[in-house]
């Protein structure tokens, strides 16, 4: 509950007070963030209200579903707060990561739901997909924006419905939203779901942005292989097989657990795209014959920049977004909303972004150091320090307000002795 939170929790929440019109909205904003960051194993409305003193399910549901506040303004305020402080400001030349993530949802009445690939379970199932953008500047990762992908089957007119938007178009809208803030990325990182979309890459180039994108092994490129009299269209995996072993050089990727890969680069032309592009072929072993993982990347960076090391190490930064999803789903309940309409789902996502950013803010500005003997280099370490602070203060609060806490437990059908 907010009263048992560290002082910096109130300091953080007060920065958003101007985005709410009433005292009740401000109070429920604090309750919702406290619930997301709290002890509940689930982060849905029922669980959060059951673990919060003096707040009802109805008031929290009303805040998320009916109360007139603007989630976009809240998100802009969140990012402007980060920009005010040297430690938290997004550094120039950051990597802009575009990604999507799915999670299961039963039934057919939730906005955007449909049978589609769900990354959380690794197969096609009934669920929701969010398309997200993130800034990673080498020190920190910050979620920027999120769009709901509305599966065609969730719309009255299917793919002909005015509300249907393809994922690459949602991704481009997120890139434009980033640029509109005056944030200029050094590169845009895309997985194969977007890297295989030529029109999206063309649009990114029109914005004078550099990209590094994964592409499929079956992608056809114009390349002069041994025996060709001129450039001919070939599959990338066929091109890879013609490369000599000494074309690949070892590169160390700066991941949580650093690992070595072997990378070769070549220049190709692609249908319906202008100019040469650099392709990187990345192996998890010194030769193609030994490798059981082969990845293909494309970039429009100039040749002097697009070295094997730069491409592999730049794209590896995209790994941060997988860590973010793991944290946002496992600890902050980004997929555990109990609402079905698009506006309420979007509000929940932005509130999760806001809770996540509170931890990042305190991690980078030193607000959690007194609660941990660890170095707090990761979100997980910082979040555990936050939970320790809350646990300590909650025990103190219960000691001072035992009757109030006992009444709360009694309202849940439990007995506090």
N, C-alpha and C positions, 0 to 999 in steps of 0.2 A: 504494500500500500504506500502511497506517496509520503505519508507522515513518517514512515519508517525507512525512507530512502536517504542516501547520502545527500548532503547539502548541494552538491553539484548537480543532482538530478533536478531539483527545483530551479537552479540557475539555468540549466539547459532548457527546461520546459518554458520558463518565463520569456525566453527569446522568441517564442512563437505566439505569445499572447495576442499580439495585434492581428493575427490571422483568424481569430475567433471573435464572435460577436457578443457572447454571453459568458457569465461566470460558469454556468453549467457546462458549456462546451469546453472551457479551459480546464475545468475539473475532470471531465471525462477524458480529455486528451491525456492528462497525467495518469489517470487510472489505466488507460489503454496501454500507454508506453510501459507503465509499471508491470502490467500483466504480461506483456511480451517479454520483458526482461526478467520476470520473476521465476518462482520455483515450480510453476505448473508444468507437468510433463507434457500436457497438451496446451496449445495456445489458441483454442477456440473461445468463443464468447462465454460459453457455459463454464468452462474450466477456469478462465481468468476471473470471472465474477465470483465463483465459489471460493477462490483463494484471496479475495480482496474484501477487507472490512468496509462496511457502510456503503456498498455500491450494489445496485441491482442489475440483473440481466436486462431488464427493460430499458434502463437508462443507457447502458452500453450499446445495446442494439440500436436504440434511437440515434445515438451519436454516430454510429457507423452507417446507418441506413437512411435516416430522415433529416438529421440536423443539417442546416444550411451553411456548410463551410466548404472551402475550395481546396481540394487536394493538390492541384497544380501550384497554387500560391504557397501552400505549405512546403512543397518540394523545392520551389525556388528559394524560399527563405532558408531552408536547410543548406542549400549549396552556397548561398550568399554568406551564411555564418561561417562556413568553412573558409571562404575567400578572405575573411577578415583577419585571419591569424597566420603568421608565417609558417608554423609547423603543420597546419592543416590545409593550407592553400594548395590547390592542384598545380604542380610545377609545369612550366612550359615544355613542350615536346613530349607530353605524356602519350601513352598508347591508349587509343579508344577501342574497347573490346565490344563487339556486337555478338550477342548470343541469344539462345532461347532455351527454355527449360519447361518440361511438361510434368504434370502430376495427375494422378487418377481422380476422377469425380464420377460418382454413379448418377444414373438418371439422365434426363434430357432437358431439364428445366434451368440449369445453370448457364449463364451467359457464356457463349463461346465453346461450349462443350461439344465433343464429337469423337469419333473413333480415329485416332491418329497415333503417331509414334510418341511414346512417353519415355523420356530419357531416364526418369527415376526408376523404372522397372525394366527398361531395355527392350520394349516390344510395343506393338500396336495395342491400344486399349482405349476405353472411354475416358476422356480426360480433358484437361485445360492446358494450354501452352501460353507462356508469357515470353515476349521478346524484350530483351533488356540491353541497356548500354552501360558501360563502366569505364572509369578513368583509372589507369594504373601508371604511376609516375616513377616506379622503381623503389619507392619507399612505402607507399600505401596504395590500397585500392579503394575506390569510392563508387558505389552504385549511383548512376545518374538518373536514368529514366526507365520506364516500363510501359509497354503496350500489351493489351490483351489481343491475342490472335483469335479471331472469331471463325471457327471452322464452318465451312460452307453448309454443313447439315444443321447447324444451329440457327441458320437464318431462313426466313420465310421463302426467299427466292433463290436460295443456294448461292452459287458463284455469280449469279446475275443480280444479287441483292446489292443495293447501294452501300450497305455497311460492310460488304466483303472486301477485304484488303489482303493481298498476298504478303507473306512474311518478308520478302525482300523490300517491298514498299514500306512496310512498318519499320524495317531496319533503316531505310533511307530517311524516314521521318525522324528517327532518333538521332541520326547523324546531323541532320539540319538543326534539330533542337539544341544540340551541343554547340554547333557553330554560332547559333543565334545568341548564345551567352558570351561570345567573344573568346571561347576556349578553342585553341587551335592545336589539334593533336599532331604528334610527329608521325604517327602511323595509325592505320585502322586495321584491326586484326579480326579476321572472319573465319569461321569454320567452313567445311565443305558445303554445308547447306546453303551458304551464301556465296562462297567462292566459285561455285559452279554456275552461278547466275551472271552471265556476261553483261546484260543490261545494267545490273546493279554496279558492277565494276566500272562500267563506262560512266555512270552517274557520279561515282566517287572521284574518278579522274577529272570530270568536269568541275569539281569543287577544289581542284588542285591539291588533292590529298594523296598521300602515299598509302598503299595497302599491302598487307601480307596476308594471303588467304590460302587455306587448304583447298585442294581440288581433287577430283577423283582420278583414279588410275586410267579410267576409260576416256578421259578428256582427250579430244583430238587436237593436235597442234601441227602447224606447218614447220617441218624440220628436215634438214638434209642428212639422211642416214647413210652409212656406207653402202655404196652401190646405187644410190640415187643420183640422177644427173642434175636435179634441181630440188628445191624444197618441195616436199610432198606431205600430205596429211597422214599423220600416224597417231596411234594411241600412245599415251605417255608411258604405259608399262612396257610397250614394245621398244620405245626409245631407250628406256632405262637399261634394257638387256644388252644394248650395244655398247654401253659405256665400259671402258677399261677399269679394272680395280683401282689403278692409281688416280682415277678421276675423283675418287671419294677421299675426303680428308676428315680426320677425327675432330669433333667439336664437343666441348663440354657444356651441357645445358645447366644454367643456374637455378635448379629446382630445389624443393624442400630437401630432396635427396638427389644431389647432383649426379648426372649420368652422362655417358659418352655416346654420341651418335656419329655416323659417317655420312657426309653430305657432298653431293656433286651439284654443280650448277651448269645451265646451258641457256642460250638465247633462242627464243622461238617466236613465231607469229601465231596469233589466234584468229579464227574466223570472226568477222564483225567487230574486231577491235583493232585500233590503230597502233602502229609502232611495235617495236620489239618488246617482249616481256621476258623477264628472267624466271626460269623454273628451277626450283631446288628439289632434289630427290634425296630423301633422308632415310637411312637404314639404321637398324639397331644392331648391326654387325658389320665387319669390314667389307664384306662383299655381298652381292645380291643373292648368291647361292646360299650363303649362311644366314641371311636375314629372314626373320619371320614377321617383321613389321616394316613396311615400306610406306612412307608418307610423301605426298607431293604438294608443293607450295608454289604459288605464283606471286610475283610482285611487280609493280610498275616503278619501283625505285630505280634511280640511275645506276648503270653498271658499276661505277666506282663505289657506290654505297652497298649494292646488293651482292655482297660476298656470301660465301657459304656460311661463315660464322654469323654474320649479321642476320641473315634470314632465319636460321635455326634458333638463334638466341632471342630474336625479337618475337617470333611466333610462340616460343615457349612461355612467354609472359602471359599468354592467354590461359595458362593453367590456373592463374589466380582466380578466374571466374568460377572454376569448378570448386575451388575452396570456398568461395563466397556462397554458392548454392548450398554446399554441405552445411555451412554455419547457419545460413538464413532458414534452411528447412529444419535442421536438427535442433537448433537452440531458440530461434525466434518465431518459428511457426508460420513462415510465409505462405505455406500451402494449406493451413488449417482454418481458414475462415469459415464461418457458418452463415454465409449470405449467398444469394444467387444472382443478384443483378450486377451489371457491369460497374456502375459507379461505386457500389459498396466494396466490391472486390478490389478495384483500383485504390480506394481509400486504404484498405487493409495493407496492400503492398507498399504504399507510400509511408504508412505508419511504421511498417517493418524497416524500411530504409532509414527512417528517422531514428528508430531505436538502435539500429546497427551503427549509425553515424555518431550517436552519443558515445558508444564504447570507443570508436576510433578517435573521437575528439579527446576523450579522457586519456586514452593510451598515449597519444602524441603530445599532449600538453602536460602530462605528469600527474594528473589528478588521481591516479590509482596506485601510485608507487607505495604509499603507506600501507596498502592492503596486501602486498605480495613481496616475497623474497626473490621471485623470478624477475627476469629482465623485461617482461611484457613485450616481447618482440612480435607476438602474433595476436590476432583477435581472440583466439581461444584463451590465451593466458590472461588477457585484459578482461575478458568476460568473466572468468573464474574469480579474478580479483574483485570485480564488481559484485558478484554474487556473495562473496565473503563479506564485503562491506554491508550489504543488505541483511545478511544473516545476523551479523553482530548487532546492527541497529534494531532489527526486528525483535530479537531476544530482549534488548533493553526496553523497547516500546511495550512489549507484552507485560514485562514486569511492572511497568507504570500504569498500564490500562488493562489489567487482567479481566475485569468485569466486562469491558467492551469486547475483548477477544472471546471470552466465554460465551457471550450472547451471540456473537457471529457464528461460532461453532454449533451452538444450539439451533440456530436457524437452518443449519445443514443437516439436522438430525443427529448431531454428534454431542458428546459430553466432554467438556474440558475440566479436568480435575487438577 
